[in-house]
Structure formats: structure tokens, C-alpha cells
């Protein structure tokens, strides 16, 4: 892969999408820790971006990151196991594949949540004033009803 990565998120995405290019496999990656680190970095970045925040509040927000993610499992006496992870903001993701262990189900749910989190960071996913204007114009032109009678 001869692509230059612009951010740490791009590098993380590359590991998830094409692990063979980096000589590692998905089983070698700690997806749960990667998801936690992603949201912890995002929280610290948001706090640092706020002009009214002090250095103490940045440190405090990093220590509060332990409760950022909520993992829950569906009760099951035997496989397949189902796990869910709830992200800050309320988005909830479950494991995608059938998992023989609860740990595997937790990792798979974290992988799905991390992929979604990374995709949502792409510039094309941003809602800008230009996007809103364009969307409203498109909706208005699509809903225009001709009142002319033939």
C-alpha cells in the first residue's frame, strides 16, 4: 500500500481494513483498547479545543474516560454469544459474526464500533453550511410540483 496517511485515524483504519499490508492480523490487534483510545483522544481533543477549559479539566476529562464506553452482553448459557458496546452520544453496536466466546463477541462489537467511529471522522461525513444549503436546494427542486394543467 503506497498511500500517505493524514491522521492517526487513517492509520488505525488501515490496520482494520488491510492488516496483511502491515504484517499483522486482526487477532493480534487489541481492538477494545483501540476503541477506548480513540474516544479518549477525541474527548481530550474536544476539551483542549474549548477556550474556557483549564489544564486541570483536560487531565480530569482523561481520567473520566473510563466510563466512556459501555459493554453489555445478552444472557446466553452457550454460544453464539452477543455483545453490545454503547459509545458516547448513545450509538450502540453489536458483534457482527457468530462468536464462540464472550471475549470474541466483545472484540467483534468493539471492531464494528471502531470502524463506524473512524468512518464518521471522514471529512465527507461533516455537515457544513454548504452541505445544508445544497441539501435544501435539492429537496426543494425534487419536491416542486407543476400546477400547470395540460
N, C-alpha and C positions, 0 to 999 in steps of 0.2 A: 504494500500500500504506500503510495508516494504522495500522500496528502499531508498538508501542513495544518496542524490543529490550532485553532484560535483561542481556545479556552480550556480550562481543566475539565469542563463538562464534555467537550468534544472528545477529549482523550478517554474519559470514562465511557462515553458512548461507544467509542471504537473498541474498547475491551469487550463490551457486551455484544456488539454486533458481529465482530470478526476476531474471535480470540486466537485463531490459528495464525494470524498475521503477527501476533506478539509472542508466540511460543508458549501460551498459557491456555488453560481450559477453563470453562465456566465453573467447574468443580473446585478449581484452585483459588477462585476469587471469593472474597468474603463479601457477598452481596449485601447482607444485612448491615455490615459496618459501612459499606459504601453508601447505602441509602441514608443511614444515620449521619454520616459525614456530609453528604450533600445538603441535607436540611439544616444541619448545624452551621455550615458555611453560609448558606442562604440567610439564615436568621442573623448571624453576625454581620453579614454584608448589609442587611436592611437596617440594623441598629446603627452601624457606622455611617450609613448614608443619611441618617437623620441628624440635622444640625443641633438639636437640643439635647442630644444624648451625651453623657459623660463617659469617660474611660471605665468607671466602675459599673455603669449599666451595661456596657459591652461585655465585661467579664461576667456579670450576673446573668446576662442572657445566654452565654455559652454554658454556664452551669445549669441553667433551666432546661437545656436541650435534652436532658434525659427523658423528659415526658413528652417530647415532640411527636413520637410515633407510638401508635397503639397496636399491639399484635393480639389477635384473638383467634382461637381455633374453634371449629364446630365440634361438638362432642361426637366421638366415634370410637367404639371399642376395637376397631380393626381398620386396616387400610380399605380404601384410599382415604387419606387424611386431607382435611380442608383447613386452610389458614387464611386469615384476612389481616391486612395492615391498613390502618387509617392514618392519613397524612394530616399535617396542619392544614386547616381550611376545610377538612371534612371529607376529602376524596378517599374512597375505600377501594382496595384492590384485593382480589383473592388469587390463590395459586391457579395456574392455568392447566397444568398437567396432573395426571393421577400420581400421587406420591405415596410411597410405601412407608415413610416415617414422618413424624410431625416436624422434625428438623428440616427435612427435604421440602415439605409443604411451606414452611416458614420462609426458607430461602427462595422458593419459587414465587411466593407472594411478594417478597421484597424485590425480586428481579422485575416483576411486572410493574410494581410501583415506581422503581427507579427508572425504568425505560420511559414511563409516562412522564415522570418529573423532568427528565432530560429533554424529551421532545417538547414539552411546554416551555422550555427555556430558549428554543429556537426563535430567531428574530421574526420569522414568518408567522409565529403564533401570537405576536404582540397586537393588541388592539390600540391603534393610534387614531388621532383625529382624522387623518386621511382615509384610513380604513372605514371609519364610521360614515364619513361623507360619501364615499364610494358605495358602501352597502345601502345607504338610504336612497341614493340616486338609482341604484339598480333595482331596489324594491319598488320604488315609485314608478319607474318605467315598466316594470313587469306587471304591475297591477293597474296600469292605465286601461280604462275601459272606453271603447269607442261608443259614443252616443249617436253617431250618425246612422240614420236609417237608410236602407237600400231601397 
